[in-house]
Structures are given as structure tokens and as C-alpha cells.
Amino acid sequence: MTLQKIHDYRLHQEDEIKSEAVTYQAENLIKNGNLAHILLNDQKYTLRITRSKKLILTK
């Protein structure tokens, strides 16, 4: 296998992994207002939509 084929194969594998990721609309996570809380390993994170429509994730 040539180096180019290996490179192309790896890129293809990365694309497949990326395409398996779940996509969410931020507005669906944040139903009322502009805040949502996300739990990970008993840690609470806050996801906020700013006035300029950007996302901020804080611990």
C-alpha cells in the first residue's frame, strides 16, 4: 500500500467517525430561555446561548 493510499484510508476513517457523532440543535437543548445544564461524571456544566448567538460552555 502506498503512502497516499494510507493517507486516503485514514482520512476516510476519520470522516466515518465524525459522521457517527450525534448532532443537536442548541435551541432544542435549551427549551426555555438561554441556559441548559449538562451533567458529566457528577459534574454540572452550563451551556448558554449569548445575545450574539454564540455558545458558551462553563463548569
Number of C-alpha atoms within 10 A of each C-alpha: 5 7 8 9 10 11 11 12 12 12 12 12 12 11 11 11 10 10 10 8 8 6 7 8 7 16 13 9 14 15 10 9 9 16 19 18 14 15 10 7 5 7 8 12 14 13 19 19 17 11 8 6 9 9 14 11 13 11 10
